[in-house]
């Protein structure tokens, strides 16, 4: 008698093991006690006259698993003599263990099947159980040990492969996709290459799943390597593969190669028997337009229609319209818009937005609004992006009333403004000095559940400081921090600048100290704000102290703007010698003067009449190709003719074009 019935009698084959013949009887007893107790309750005569088949035993193990008696199922399995087990029994218990989340137990059991000389090796059914478990593990809960790790998955697939059991294309693709969607592209890469090395029949679909993820990660190096491996292993690319490849070439700015690939596909060169589709054409057109080669994109549209019989869609036209609009060729964009309508290709809100945006960015704000109104009348309604573009555009041309009118129209048509729309309006109102209206919009924004972000707070704080409302700006800063939004260097620099403009240097230095304590190192903008404030307040010694601190203690070197401020202040103090000395110093340190610097020096010299130094400065300005502006010309035309240097003025002007 087998140990399965817990008797020390002679072992018999699995088919003649003595058990209660009625499986329901066993289930009844096992519901009340353990299998050991149940079987031991049966007397010897009963065991001898009743036998249990392999099918019944499998059913017992399965039913114990279903009734949450997993430990007893395992116990029952291990009571079977090793010589009486078979692969079917192992597969049964494996399925139960995986399904119950007992991953470690399942892996240990599978290892038994892999031992050298094992009489119950894995078979196709084992593969089906394990591949199903791998795919289901991603959907299981987060309990301890309930998920297969990436390493475990790769090891299981590898072990099955060594036994000649490979996943089919669908299963392999699903596992690779599972890895990719959970951000485990390294594991997906390793799994695919493990499969390739084992001569698993890998097809394009599995490679496509990984290529897609690598493209999203912009891992162009691995994409190139995998594509080369596909060619080497004669893995025939599909239309999806070519689509991924075209997208990869465009994103990696290899647009010429993408165009060449389209041509090869169209002409079926180099053994390629996949024709390009509209998505591929659109991808290449978009790539050409983004590189400023919109003319070539338009030519590709003609080839697409005439040479390939491929019909463009609204994405095709949107790419081209956007490309021409961004380049300022609005008329061509509008012609393409008319063309798409004539061909029965319906424009969508993207078409509307790229045209409105292009017009606004190229100083055709009125035309943009007119076009928008016309499209609305035809049933093509705008979205939050459309309104945001128009509101920003009218704010930029200081037509705040029209911006507010568009905002009211948006709300009136039951379109809920998003955070971008509110920010655009707050930004425009703040720059126009209409702080009360900006704050009113802020309150409306908060009433419907939006909150200002750091950028929005910075804009409002800047607006308040320009109106010398330092206290209000400080209150808004506190509100910002209380809302859990930490200031950045722009916030600190804005407050420092505003404090200096109002002459509150104590606050400026305190904010600078706070800035440093929060881990933000003062920048050239920070120092520039302090120096400009001190110069404006006629506290030149304090300005120079900050300047010298930049040169000694700070790692931030002064720039052209800071030198220009100091040189201008020295000239106003009629300390021309010091101004010239500082002018020479900035050049010695590799800081290039700009027209503002030259104007400050020339103005100072014009009030002292040292013509030799003025000639030297004018010559240097010419050598550095620094074009004069109207301020330069005003200084020189008022000064040089009065001192008999008209010819010197003419020589200076010759070859220059005033920036006026």
C-alpha positions as CSV (number, residue, x, y, z in Angstrom):
1,X,0.0,0.0,0.0
2,X,1.3,3.5,-0.9
3,X,2.3,6.0,1.7
4,X,-0.5,8.1,0.2
5,X,-2.9,6.1,2.5
6,X,-0.5,6.4,5.4
7,X,-0.1,2.6,5.8
8,X,3.2,0.6,6.0
9,X,2.0,-1.9,3.5
10,X,3.7,-2.8,0.2
11,X,3.5,0.0,-2.4
12,X,1.3,-0.4,-5.4
13,X,0.9,1.6,-8.6
14,X,-1.0,4.9,-8.6
15,X,-3.9,3.3,-10.4
16,X,-4.5,0.7,-7.6
17,X,-4.1,2.9,-4.5
18,X,-6.9,2.0,-2.1
19,X,-9.2,4.9,-1.3
20,X,-12.9,5.5,-0.8
21,X,-14.2,5.2,-4.3
22,X,-16.8,8.0,-3.9
23,X,-15.0,11.2,-4.4
24,X,-17.8,13.1,-2.7
25,X,-17.2,11.1,0.4
26,X,-13.6,12.3,0.5
27,X,-14.7,15.9,0.0
28,X,-17.2,15.6,2.9
29,X,-14.6,14.3,5.3
30,X,-11.9,16.7,4.1
31,X,-14.2,19.6,4.8
32,X,-14.2,18.6,8.5
33,X,-10.7,17.4,8.9
34,X,-7.3,17.0,7.2
35,X,-6.6,14.5,4.4
36,X,-4.5,12.6,6.8
37,X,-7.3,12.2,9.3
38,X,-9.8,11.4,6.6
39,X,-7.8,8.7,5.1
40,X,-6.8,7.2,8.5
41,X,-10.5,7.1,9.4
42,X,-11.0,4.5,6.7
43,X,-10.4,0.9,7.9
44,X,-8.2,-1.5,6.1
45,X,-10.9,-3.5,4.3
46,X,-12.4,-0.3,2.9
47,X,-8.9,0.8,1.6
48,X,-8.3,-2.5,0.0
49,X,-11.6,-2.7,-1.8
50,X,-11.7,0.9,-3.0
51,X,-9.1,2.5,-5.3
52,X,-8.6,6.1,-6.6
53,X,-7.5,6.9,-10.1
54,X,-5.1,9.6,-11.2
55,X,-8.0,11.7,-12.4
56,X,-9.6,11.5,-9.0
57,X,-6.4,12.4,-7.3
58,X,-6.0,15.5,-9.5
59,X,-9.5,16.5,-8.7
60,X,-8.8,16.1,-5.0
61,X,-5.8,18.4,-5.2
62,X,-7.8,20.9,-7.3
63,X,-10.8,20.9,-4.9
64,X,-8.6,21.4,-1.9
65,X,-7.1,24.4,-3.6
66,X,-10.5,25.8,-4.5
67,X,-11.7,25.4,-0.9
68,X,-8.7,27.4,0.4
69,X,-7.1,24.3,1.8
70,X,-3.9,25.0,-0.1
71,X,-1.6,23.7,2.6
72,X,-3.5,20.4,2.7
73,X,-3.3,20.2,-1.1
74,X,0.5,20.5,-0.9
75,X,0.6,18.0,2.0
76,X,-1.4,15.5,0.0
77,X,0.9,15.9,-3.0
78,X,4.0,15.3,-1.0
79,X,2.5,12.1,0.5
80,X,2.7,10.6,-2.9
81,X,5.8,8.5,-3.5
82,X,8.2,10.3,-5.9
83,X,8.1,7.3,-8.2
84,X,4.3,7.5,-8.4
85,X,4.2,11.2,-9.4
86,X,4.0,12.4,-13.0
87,X,4.1,15.7,-14.9
88,X,0.3,16.0,-14.9
89,X,0.2,16.1,-11.1
90,X,3.0,18.6,-11.0
91,X,1.2,20.9,-13.5
92,X,-2.0,20.6,-11.4
93,X,-0.3,21.8,-8.2
94,X,1.8,24.4,-10.1
95,X,-1.4,26.0,-11.5
96,X,-2.9,26.1,-8.0
97,X,0.2,27.6,-6.4
98,X,0.6,30.3,-9.0
99,X,-3.1,31.2,-8.9
100,X,-3.0,31.5,-5.1
101,X,0.0,33.8,-5.2
102,X,2.3,31.2,-3.6
103,X,5.1,32.2,-6.0
104,X,8.1,30.9,-4.1
105,X,6.4,27.5,-3.5
106,X,5.6,27.3,-7.2
107,X,9.2,28.1,-8.2
108,X,10.5,25.4,-5.9
109,X,8.1,22.9,-7.3
110,X,9.1,23.8,-10.9
111,X,12.8,23.4,-9.9
112,X,12.1,19.8,-9.0
113,X,10.9,19.1,-12.5
114,X,14.1,20.6,-13.9
115,X,16.5,18.2,-12.0
116,X,18.7,16.0,-14.1
117,X,17.2,12.6,-14.8
118,X,13.8,13.7,-13.5
119,X,11.0,11.3,-14.6
120,X,8.4,14.2,-14.6
121,X,10.0,16.9,-16.8
122,X,8.0,19.9,-17.9
123,X,5.9,19.6,-21.0
124,X,3.8,21.9,-23.2
125,X,1.1,22.0,-20.5
126,X,3.7,23.1,-17.9
127,X,4.6,26.0,-20.3
128,X,0.9,27.0,-20.6
129,X,0.6,27.0,-16.8
130,X,3.7,29.1,-16.3
131,X,3.1,31.6,-19.2
132,X,-0.5,32.1,-18.0
133,X,0.9,32.7,-14.4
134,X,3.4,35.3,-15.8
135,X,0.7,37.2,-17.6
136,X,-1.7,37.0,-14.7
137,X,0.9,38.0,-12.1
138,X,0.8,41.6,-13.3
139,X,-2.9,41.7,-12.4
140,X,-2.6,40.2,-8.9
141,X,-2.6,42.1,-5.7
142,X,0.2,43.6,-3.8
143,X,0.3,41.0,-1.0
144,X,3.6,39.6,0.1
145,X,5.1,37.3,-2.5
146,X,2.1,37.6,-4.9
147,X,4.0,39.0,-7.9
148,X,6.7,37.4,-10.0
149,X,9.8,39.6,-10.3
150,X,11.3,40.5,-13.6
151,X,14.3,38.2,-12.9
152,X,11.9,35.3,-12.0
153,X,10.0,35.7,-15.2
154,X,13.2,35.7,-17.3
155,X,14.5,32.6,-15.4
156,X,11.2,30.7,-15.9
157,X,11.1,31.5,-19.6
158,X,14.8,30.5,-19.9
159,X,14.3,27.2,-18.1
160,X,11.3,26.3,-20.2
161,X,13.3,27.2,-23.3
162,X,16.1,24.9,-22.4
163,X,13.6,22.1,-22.3
164,X,12.3,23.1,-25.8
165,X,9.2,24.8,-24.5
166,X,8.9,28.3,-26.1
167,X,6.2,30.9,-25.8
168,X,4.4,31.5,-29.1
169,X,4.6,35.0,-30.7
170,X,1.4,36.2,-29.0
171,X,2.5,35.1,-25.5
172,X,6.1,36.5,-25.9
173,X,4.7,39.8,-27.2
174,X,2.3,40.1,-24.3
175,X,5.1,39.5,-21.7
176,X,7.3,42.0,-23.4
177,X,4.4,44.5,-23.5
178,X,3.7,43.8,-19.8
179,X,7.3,44.7,-19.0
180,X,7.3,47.8,-21.2
181,X,4.0,49.2,-19.8
182,X,5.4,48.9,-16.3
183,X,8.5,50.8,-17.2
184,X,10.8,47.7,-17.2
185,X,12.4,48.1,-20.6
186,X,15.6,46.5,-19.4
187,X,13.8,43.3,-18.5
188,X,11.9,43.4,-21.8
189,X,15.3,43.7,-23.6
190,X,16.8,40.8,-21.7
191,X,13.8,38.6,-22.2
192,X,13.7,39.1,-25.9
193,X,17.5,38.4,-26.2
194,X,17.3,35.3,-24.0
195,X,14.5,34.1,-26.4
196,X,16.7,34.9,-29.4
197,X,19.7,33.1,-28.0
198,X,17.6,29.9,-27.4
199,X,16.4,30.0,-31.0
200,X,12.9,30.7,-29.9
201,X,10.9,31.6,-33.0
202,X,10.8,35.4,-32.6
203,X,8.7,37.4,-35.0
204,X,8.3,41.1,-35.7
205,X,5.4,41.7,-33.3
206,X,7.6,40.9,-30.2
207,X,10.3,43.2,-31.5
208,X,7.8,45.9,-32.3
209,X,6.5,45.9,-28.7
210,X,10.1,46.6,-27.4
211,X,10.9,49.1,-30.2
212,X,7.8,51.1,-29.3
213,X,8.9,51.4,-25.7
214,X,12.5,52.2,-26.6
215,X,11.2,55.0,-28.9
216,X,9.1,56.4,-26.0
217,X,12.3,56.4,-23.9
218,X,14.2,58.0,-26.7
219,X,16.7,55.1,-26.4
220,X,17.8,55.4,-30.0
221,X,21.0,53.4,-29.5
222,X,19.2,50.3,-28.5
223,X,16.6,50.8,-31.2
224,X,19.4,50.9,-33.8
225,X,20.9,47.7,-32.3
226,X,17.6,45.8,-32.2
227,X,16.8,46.8,-35.8
228,X,20.2,45.5,-36.9
229,X,19.7,42.3,-35.0
230,X,16.3,41.8,-36.7
231,X,18.0,42.1,-40.1
232,X,20.8,39.7,-39.1
233,X,18.3,37.1,-37.8
234,X,16.0,37.5,-40.8
235,X,13.1,38.6,-38.7
236,X,10.8,40.1,-41.3
237,X,9.7,43.6,-40.4
238,X,6.0,44.4,-40.6
239,X,4.3,47.6,-41.5
240,X,4.3,48.4,-37.8
241,X,8.0,48.0,-37.7
242,X,8.5,50.4,-40.5
243,X,6.2,52.9,-38.8
244,X,8.2,52.7,-35.6
245,X,11.5,53.1,-37.7
246,X,10.2,56.2,-39.5
247,X,9.1,57.7,-36.2
248,X,12.5,56.9,-34.7
249,X,14.4,58.5,-37.6
250,X,12.3,61.7,-37.4
251,X,12.6,62.0,-33.6
252,X,16.4,61.5,-33.8
253,X,16.5,64.2,-36.5
254,X,17.6,61.8,-39.2
255,X,14.9,63.2,-41.5
256,X,16.8,62.6,-44.7
257,X,17.1,58.9,-43.8
258,X,13.3,58.8,-43.1
259,X,12.6,60.3,-46.6
260,X,14.9,57.8,-48.2
261,X,13.2,54.9,-46.4
262,X,9.8,56.1,-47.6
263,X,11.2,56.1,-51.2
264,X,12.6,52.6,-50.8
265,X,9.2,51.4,-49.4
266,X,7.3,53.1,-52.2
267,X,9.6,51.6,-54.9
268,X,9.9,48.2,-53.1
269,X,13.7,48.5,-53.2
270,X,16.1,46.2,-51.2
271,X,13.5,43.5,-50.8
272,X,11.1,45.7,-48.9
273,X,7.5,44.6,-49.8
274,X,5.7,46.9,-47.3
275,X,4.1,50.1,-48.7
276,X,4.1,53.3,-46.7
277,X,0.8,54.3,-45.2
278,X,-0.7,57.7,-44.3
279,X,0.7,57.5,-40.8
280,X,4.3,57.2,-42.1
281,X,3.8,60.1,-44.6
282,X,2.4,62.2,-41.8
283,X,5.3,61.4,-39.5
284,X,7.9,62.4,-42.1
285,X,5.9,65.6,-43.1
286,X,5.8,66.6,-39.4
287,X,9.5,66.0,-39.1
288,X,10.3,68.1,-42.1
289,X,8.1,70.9,-40.9
290,X,9.6,70.9,-37.4
291,X,13.0,71.3,-39.0
292,X,11.8,74.3,-41.0
293,X,11.7,72.3,-44.3
294,X,7.9,72.8,-44.8
295,X,8.4,73.3,-48.6
296,X,9.7,69.7,-48.8
297,X,6.8,68.6,-46.7
298,X,4.4,70.1,-49.2
299,X,6.2,68.4,-52.1
300,X,5.9,65.1,-50.2
301,X,2.1,65.7,-50.0
302,X,2.0,65.9,-53.8
303,X,4.0,62.6,-54.1
304,X,1.8,61.0,-51.6
305,X,-1.3,61.7,-53.6
306,X,-0.1,61.3,-57.1
307,X,2.7,58.7,-56.8
308,X,1.3,56.4,-54.1
309,X,-2.5,56.9,-54.2
310,X,-2.4,57.5,-50.5
311,X,-5.2,59.9,-49.3
312,X,-4.2,62.6,-46.9
313,X,-6.2,63.1,-43.7
314,X,-6.6,66.0,-41.3
315,X,-3.4,65.1,-39.5
316,X,-1.5,65.5,-42.8
317,X,-2.9,68.9,-43.4
318,X,-2.5,70.0,-39.7
319,X,1.3,69.2,-39.9
320,X,1.7,71.3,-43.0
321,X,-0.5,74.1,-42.0
322,X,1.3,74.3,-38.6
323,X,4.7,74.3,-40.4
324,X,3.9,77.1,-42.7
325,X,2.1,79.1,-40.0
326,X,5.1,78.9,-37.6
327,X,7.3,80.1,-40.5
328,X,5.1,83.1,-40.9
329,X,3.7,82.0,-44.3
330,X,0.1,82.5,-43.2
331,X,-1.2,82.8,-46.8
332,X,0.1,79.4,-47.7
333,X,-1.4,78.0,-44.5
334,X,-4.8,79.4,-45.5
335,X,-4.5,78.0,-49.0
336,X,-3.8,74.5,-47.5
337,X,-6.8,75.0,-45.3
338,X,-9.0,75.8,-48.3
339,X,-7.5,72.8,-50.1
340,X,-8.3,70.3,-47.4
341,X,-11.9,71.6,-47.4
342,X,-12.1,71.2,-51.2
343,X,-10.9,67.6,-50.9
344,X,-13.5,66.8,-48.2
345,X,-11.0,66.5,-45.4
346,X,-12.7,68.1,-42.4
347,X,-10.6,70.5,-40.3
348,X,-10.7,69.9,-36.5
349,X,-9.9,72.0,-33.5
350,X,-6.1,71.4,-34.0
351,X,-6.4,72.9,-37.4
352,X,-8.1,75.9,-35.9
353,X,-5.6,76.3,-33.2
354,X,-2.5,76.1,-35.3
355,X,-3.8,78.8,-37.7
356,X,-5.0,81.1,-34.8
357,X,-1.6,80.6,-33.1
358,X,0.3,81.3,-36.3
359,X,-1.6,84.5,-37.0
360,X,-1.2,85.7,-33.4
361,X,2.5,85.1,-33.3
362,X,3.1,87.0,-36.6
363,X,1.2,90.1,-35.6
364,X,-2.1,89.3,-37.2
365,X,-4.1,89.2,-34.0
366,X,-7.2,90.8,-35.6
367,X,-7.1,88.3,-38.5
368,X,-6.9,85.5,-35.9
369,X,-10.0,86.7,-34.1
370,X,-11.8,87.1,-37.4
371,X,-10.9,83.6,-38.6
372,X,-11.9,82.2,-35.2
373,X,-15.3,83.9,-35.3
374,X,-15.9,82.7,-38.9
375,X,-15.1,79.1,-37.9
376,X,-17.4,79.2,-34.9
377,X,-20.2,80.3,-37.2
378,X,-19.5,77.2,-39.4
379,X,-19.7,75.0,-36.3
380,X,-16.0,74.5,-35.6
381,X,-15.8,75.5,-32.0
382,X,-12.6,76.4,-30.2
383,X,-11.3,74.8,-27.0
384,X,-9.4,76.2,-24.0
385,X,-6.2,76.3,-26.1
386,X,-7.9,78.5,-28.7
387,X,-9.1,81.0,-26.1
388,X,-5.8,81.0,-24.2
389,X,-3.9,81.9,-27.4
390,X,-6.3,84.7,-28.2
391,X,-6.3,86.1,-24.7
392,X,-2.5,86.0,-24.5
393,X,-2.2,87.7,-27.9
394,X,-4.5,90.6,-27.0
395,X,-2.8,91.0,-23.7
396,X,0.6,91.2,-25.5
397,X,-0.7,94.0,-27.6
398,X,-2.1,95.7,-24.5
399,X,-5.7,95.3,-25.6
400,X,-6.8,94.1,-22.2
401,X,-10.5,95.0,-22.9
402,X,-10.6,92.6,-25.9
403,X,-8.9,89.9,-23.9
404,X,-11.5,90.2,-21.1
405,X,-14.3,90.2,-23.7
406,X,-12.9,86.9,-25.2
407,X,-12.7,85.5,-21.6
408,X,-16.4,86.5,-21.0
409,X,-17.4,84.9,-24.3
410,X,-15.7,81.7,-23.3
411,X,-17.5,81.5,-20.0
412,X,-20.8,82.6,-21.7
413,X,-20.6,79.7,-24.1
414,X,-20.4,77.3,-21.2
415,X,-16.7,76.5,-21.8
416,X,-14.9,76.1,-18.6
417,X,-11.5,78.0,-18.6
418,X,-8.6,75.9,-17.6
419,X,-5.5,77.0,-15.6
420,X,-3.7,78.1,-18.7
421,X,-6.5,80.5,-19.7
422,X,-6.6,82.0,-16.2
423,X,-2.8,82.3,-16.1
424,X,-2.8,84.0,-19.5
425,X,-5.3,86.6,-18.3
426,X,-3.6,87.1,-14.9
427,X,-0.3,87.6,-16.7
428,X,-1.7,90.1,-19.2
429,X,-3.5,92.1,-16.5
430,X,-0.5,92.2,-14.3
431,X,1.8,93.4,-17.0
432,X,-0.7,96.1,-17.9
433,X,-0.7,97.2,-14.3
434,X,-4.3,96.2,-13.7
435,X,-3.6,94.4,-10.4
436,X,-7.1,94.7,-9.0
437,X,-8.5,92.9,-12.1
438,X,-5.7,90.3,-12.0
439,X,-6.6,89.6,-8.4
440,X,-10.3,89.4,-9.2
441,X,-9.5,86.7,-11.9
442,X,-7.4,84.9,-9.3
443,X,-10.4,84.8,-7.0
444,X,-12.7,83.5,-9.8
445,X,-10.1,80.9,-10.6
446,X,-10.0,79.7,-6.9
447,X,-13.8,79.6,-6.7
448,X,-14.0,76.9,-9.3
449,X,-11.2,74.8,-7.8
450,X,-8.1,76.0,-9.6
451,X,-5.1,77.2,-7.6
452,X,-2.2,79.4,-8.8
453,X,1.0,77.7,-9.4
454,X,4.5,79.1,-8.7
455,X,4.5,80.8,-12.1
456,X,1.2,82.5,-11.5
457,X,2.3,83.8,-8.0
458,X,5.6,85.1,-9.5
459,X,3.6,87.1,-12.1
460,X,1.3,88.7,-9.5
461,X,4.2,89.4,-7.1
462,X,6.1,91.1,-9.9
463,X,3.1,93.2,-10.8
464,X,2.5,94.3,-7.2
465,X,6.2,95.3,-6.9
466,X,6.1,97.4,-10.1
467,X,3.3,99.3,-8.4
468,X,5.5,99.7,-5.3
469,X,3.1,97.5,-3.3
470,X,5.8,95.7,-1.3
471,X,3.5,94.8,1.6
472,X,0.9,93.3,-0.7
473,X,3.7,91.3,-2.4
474,X,4.9,90.0,0.9
475,X,1.4,88.9,1.8
476,X,1.1,87.1,-1.5
477,X,4.5,85.4,-0.8
478,X,3.2,84.2,2.6
479,X,0.0,82.9,1.0
480,X,2.1,81.1,-1.6
481,X,4.2,79.4,1.1
482,X,1.1,78.5,3.2
483,X,-0.4,76.9,0.1
484,X,2.6,74.6,0.0
485,X,4.3,76.2,-3.0
486,X,7.9,77.0,-2.3
487,X,9.5,80.1,-3.9
488,X,12.1,79.6,-6.5
489,X,15.0,81.9,-7.5
490,X,12.7,83.9,-9.8
491,X,10.4,84.6,-6.8
492,X,13.4,85.7,-4.6
493,X,15.0,87.8,-7.3
494,X,11.6,89.5,-8.1
495,X,11.2,90.5,-4.5
496,X,14.8,91.6,-4.1
497,X,14.4,93.8,-7.3
498,X,11.2,95.3,-6.1
499,X,12.6,96.0,-2.6
500,X,15.6,97.8,-4.2
501,X,13.4,99.8,-6.5
502,X,11.5,101.1,-3.5
503,X,14.7,101.8,-1.6
504,X,14.1,99.1,1.0
505,X,17.6,97.6,1.0
506,X,17.2,96.0,4.4
507,X,14.3,93.8,3.1
508,X,16.3,93.0,-0.1
509,X,19.3,91.7,1.9
510,X,17.0,89.8,4.3
511,X,15.3,88.1,1.3
512,X,18.8,87.3,-0.2
513,X,19.8,85.7,3.1
514,X,16.5,83.6,3.1
515,X,17.2,82.7,-0.5
516,X,20.7,81.3,0.4
517,X,19.3,79.4,3.5
518,X,16.8,77.7,1.2
519,X,19.5,76.5,-1.0
520,X,19.3,79.0,-3.8
521,X,22.6,80.6,-4.7
522,X,22.4,84.3,-5.7
523,X,22.6,84.7,-9.4
524,X,23.9,87.5,-11.6
525,X,20.2,88.7,-11.7
526,X,20.3,88.9,-7.8
527,X,23.4,91.0,-7.7
528,X,22.3,93.1,-10.7
529,X,19.0,94.0,-8.9
530,X,21.0,95.1,-5.8
531,X,23.6,97.1,-7.8
532,X,20.9,98.7,-9.9
533,X,18.9,99.7,-6.8
534,X,22.0,101.2,-5.1
535,X,23.0,103.1,-8.3
536,X,19.4,104.5,-8.7
537,X,19.5,105.6,-5.0
538,X,22.8,107.3,-5.6
539,X,24.5,104.9,-3.2
540,X,27.5,104.1,-5.4
541,X,29.8,102.9,-2.7
542,X,27.3,100.3,-1.7
543,X,26.9,99.3,-5.3
544,X,30.7,98.9,-5.6
545,X,30.7,96.8,-2.4
546,X,28.3,94.4,-4.0
547,X,30.3,94.5,-7.3
548,X,33.6,93.7,-5.4
549,X,31.9,90.9,-3.5
550,X,31.0,89.3,-6.8
551,X,34.6,89.5,-7.9
552,X,36.0,88.0,-4.6
553,X,33.5,86.0,-2.6
554,X,31.0,85.0,-5.2
555,X,31.4,82.5,-8.1
556,X,29.1,84.7,-10.2
557,X,31.1,87.0,-12.5
558,X,29.6,90.4,-13.4
559,X,28.1,90.6,-16.8
560,X,27.7,93.4,-19.4
561,X,24.6,94.8,-17.8
562,X,26.2,95.2,-14.4
563,X,29.3,96.9,-15.9
564,X,27.0,99.2,-17.9
565,X,25.1,100.2,-14.7
566,X,28.2,101.1,-12.9
567,X,29.9,102.9,-15.8
568,X,26.7,104.9,-16.3
569,X,26.6,105.9,-12.6
570,X,30.3,106.9,-12.7
571,X,29.6,109.1,-15.7
572,X,26.7,110.8,-14.0
573,X,29.0,111.5,-11.1
574,X,31.4,113.0,-13.7
575,X,34.1,110.5,-12.6
576,X,35.1,109.8,-16.2
577,X,38.5,108.4,-15.4
578,X,37.0,105.7,-13.1
579,X,34.4,105.0,-15.8
580,X,37.0,104.5,-18.5
581,X,39.1,102.4,-16.1
582,X,36.1,100.1,-15.5
583,X,35.4,100.0,-19.2
584,X,38.9,98.8,-19.8
585,X,38.6,96.3,-17.0
586,X,35.5,94.6,-18.4
587,X,37.3,94.1,-21.7
588,X,40.3,92.7,-19.9
589,X,38.0,90.1,-18.3
590,X,36.4,89.1,-21.6
591,X,33.1,90.9,-21.0
592,X,31.9,92.5,-24.2
593,X,30.4,96.0,-24.0
594,X,27.1,96.6,-25.7
595,X,25.5,99.7,-27.2
596,X,24.2,100.8,-23.7
597,X,27.8,100.6,-22.3
598,X,29.2,102.6,-25.2
599,X,26.4,105.2,-24.9
600,X,27.1,105.7,-21.2
601,X,30.9,106.2,-21.9
602,X,30.3,108.5,-24.9
603,X,27.8,110.6,-22.9
604,X,30.2,111.0,-20.1
605,X,33.0,112.0,-22.5
606,X,30.8,114.4,-24.4
607,X,30.4,116.5,-21.2
608,X,34.1,116.7,-20.7
609,X,35.2,117.0,-24.3
610,X,38.3,114.6,-24.3
611,X,38.1,114.0,-28.1
612,X,41.1,111.6,-28.2
613,X,39.4,109.2,-25.8
614,X,36.1,109.6,-27.6
615,X,37.8,108.7,-30.9
616,X,39.3,105.6,-29.3
617,X,35.9,104.5,-27.9
618,X,34.2,105.0,-31.3
619,X,36.9,103.1,-33.1
620,X,36.6,100.2,-30.6
621,X,32.8,100.2,-31.1
622,X,33.3,99.8,-34.9
623,X,35.9,97.0,-34.5
624,X,33.5,95.1,-32.2
625,X,30.7,95.5,-34.8
626,X,28.5,97.1,-32.1
627,X,25.9,99.0,-34.1
628,X,24.9,102.4,-32.7
629,X,21.3,103.2,-31.9
630,X,19.3,106.4,-31.9
631,X,20.8,107.3,-28.4
632,X,24.3,107.0,-29.8
633,X,23.5,109.2,-32.8
634,X,21.8,111.8,-30.6
635,X,24.9,112.1,-28.4
636,X,27.3,112.3,-31.3
637,X,25.3,114.6,-33.5
638,X,24.8,117.1,-30.7
639,X,28.5,117.0,-29.6
640,X,30.9,116.5,-32.5
641,X,29.6,119.2,-34.8
642,X,29.9,121.7,-31.9
643,X,33.6,121.0,-31.5
644,X,34.4,121.0,-35.3
645,X,34.4,117.2,-35.7
646,X,31.7,116.8,-38.4
647,X,34.0,114.8,-40.6
648,X,34.8,112.5,-37.7
649,X,31.0,112.0,-37.3
650,X,30.5,111.2,-41.0
651,X,33.4,108.7,-40.9
652,X,31.8,107.0,-37.9
653,X,28.3,106.9,-39.5
654,X,29.6,105.5,-42.8
655,X,29.1,101.8,-42.9
656,X,26.6,101.8,-40.0
657,X,22.9,101.5,-40.1
658,X,21.2,103.0,-37.1
659,X,18.9,100.5,-35.3
660,X,16.1,103.2,-35.4
